[in-house]
């Protein structure tokens, strides 16, 4: 797992997940974590010296599965003015193939084969990805997940297809009372404020997934999915050990994250 995170996770807000029985070693000053006296889990919080990545690791003796989560401190408020919904669209596309695992269905298939599940959501100032998986699939699952933040493909044909899914999500949201209330509030904001922006995305707002949109997706990912400015990672699970596991480290050897 350490090797995976060493190459992978860029800038993230700290979240928790589940970690299987394997050693893990942090090479940064341990930061105290406040918790209730009745919480029997063990917490370790580190900010890695090499790249500023924030990591929260939790040992939970009752965890039935392993898990991992990443939160990026960028959301719809970071959309280009001319492409409302780009952050949300980027979140969707990261699941659809990476340089190392190019098949669009490979991540979901692997997770399903190892008793796992995954999801993500985009808010105004953050984008969150969270997963759980059977312990046997943890290492490879983490590696596959890490590629979201290293080298997503943003294939042109999938961009056009996934745009239909984003548009359908917008149509589904229209009858929702909470969404309608938010749109009313958004309409009262100054046109110069990020609060006034539409953020779900539609086929029209994202220019039908043309080359300009693809280029903007790559630029958005490059600028926001990187440590130490926008990201953090969390892991939690059974048998969490901080001492050592051969060369296990949570560093980043990927040039982008140094």
ChimeraX attribute file (.defattr): number of C-alpha atoms within 10 A of each C-alpha:
attribute: neighborCount
match mode: 1-to-1
recipient: residues
	/A:1	19
	/A:2	21
	/A:3	17
	/A:4	23
	/A:5	24
	/A:6	22
	/A:7	22
	/A:8	28
	/A:9	33
	/A:10	34
	/A:11	28
	/A:12	30
	/A:13	24
	/A:14	22
	/A:15	22
	/A:16	20
	/A:17	25
	/A:18	27
	/A:19	33
	/A:20	28
	/A:21	15
	/A:22	16
	/A:23	19
	/A:24	20
	/A:25	17
	/A:26	21
	/A:27	14
	/A:28	15
	/A:29	11
	/A:30	12
	/A:31	12
	/A:32	10
	/A:33	11
	/A:34	7
	/A:35	11
	/A:36	7
	/A:37	6
	/A:38	6
	/A:39	8
	/A:40	12
	/A:41	16
	/A:42	16
	/A:43	19
	/A:44	19
	/A:45	20
	/A:46	23
	/A:47	20
	/A:48	20
	/A:49	15
	/A:50	17
	/A:51	22
	/A:52	24
	/A:53	30
	/A:54	25
	/A:55	26
	/A:56	22
	/A:57	27
	/A:58	24
	/A:59	24
	/A:60	23
	/A:61	16
	/A:62	11
	/A:63	16
	/A:64	16
	/A:65	22
	/A:66	26
	/A:67	27
	/A:68	25
	/A:69	27
	/A:70	29
	/A:71	26
	/A:72	26
	/A:73	23
	/A:74	27
	/A:75	23
	/A:76	25
	/A:77	22
	/A:78	19
	/A:79	22
	/A:80	13
	/A:81	12
	/A:82	11
	/A:83	20
	/A:84	23
	/A:85	26
	/A:86	28
	/A:87	29
	/A:88	22
	/A:89	26
	/A:90	22
	/A:91	21
	/A:92	19
	/A:93	21
	/A:94	19
	/A:95	24
	/A:96	23
	/A:97	23
	/A:98	25
	/A:99	13
	/A:100	14
	/A:101	19
	/A:102	15
	/A:103	12
	/A:104	17
	/A:105	12
	/A:106	16
	/A:107	21
	/A:108	17
	/A:109	12
	/A:110	17
	/A:111	21
	/A:112	14
	/A:113	13
	/A:114	16
	/A:115	14
	/A:116	21
	/A:117	17
	/A:118	18
	/A:119	14
	/A:120	16
	/A:121	14
	/A:122	23
	/A:123	16
	/A:124	18
	/A:125	13
	/A:126	20
	/A:127	24
	/A:128	21
	/A:129	18
	/A:130	20
	/A:131	21
	/A:132	26
	/A:133	28
	/A:134	21
	/A:135	22
	/A:136	14
	/A:137	19
	/A:138	23
	/A:139	18
	/A:140	14
	/A:141	26
	/A:142	22
	/A:143	20
	/A:144	23
	/A:145	27
	/A:146	21
	/A:147	23
	/A:148	26
	/A:149	21
	/A:150	22
	/A:151	19
	/A:152	22
	/A:153	22
	/A:154	20
	/A:155	15
	/A:156	13
	/A:157	9
	/A:158	16
	/A:159	23
	/A:160	17
	/A:161	12
	/A:162	17
	/A:163	22
	/A:164	16
	/A:165	15
	/A:166	20
	/A:167	19
	/A:168	14
	/A:169	14
	/A:170	16
	/A:171	13
	/A:172	10
	/A:173	14
	/A:174	12
	/A:175	10
	/A:176	10
	/A:177	10
	/A:178	11
	/A:179	12
	/A:180	13
	/A:181	11
	/A:182	10
	/A:183	15
	/A:184	12
	/A:185	12
	/A:186	17
	/A:187	14
	/A:188	10
	/A:189	13
	/A:190	11
	/A:191	11
	/A:192	8
	/A:193	10
	/A:194	17
	/A:195	17
	/A:196	17
	/A:197	21
	/A:198	19
	/A:199	25
	/A:200	21
	/A:201	23
	/A:202	25
	/A:203	18
	/A:204	12
	/A:205	18
	/A:206	22
	/A:207	18
	/A:208	16
	/A:209	24
	/A:210	12
	/A:211	12
	/A:212	12
	/A:213	20
	/A:214	20
	/A:215	12
	/A:216	16
	/A:217	23
	/A:218	15
	/A:219	11
	/A:220	18
	/A:221	20
	/A:222	15
	/A:223	14
	/A:224	22
	/A:225	25
	/A:226	26
	/A:227	25
	/A:228	22
	/A:229	19
	/A:230	21
	/A:231	27
	/A:232	27
	/A:233	28
	/A:234	25
	/A:235	26
	/A:236	29
	/A:237	27
	/A:238	21
	/A:239	17
	/A:240	24
	/A:241	18
	/A:242	15
	/A:243	11
	/A:244	13
	/A:245	13
	/A:246	9
	/A:247	11
	/A:248	21
	/A:249	19
	/A:250	27
	/A:251	26
	/A:252	25
	/A:253	16
	/A:254	15
	/A:255	8
	/A:256	15
	/A:257	22
	/A:258	18
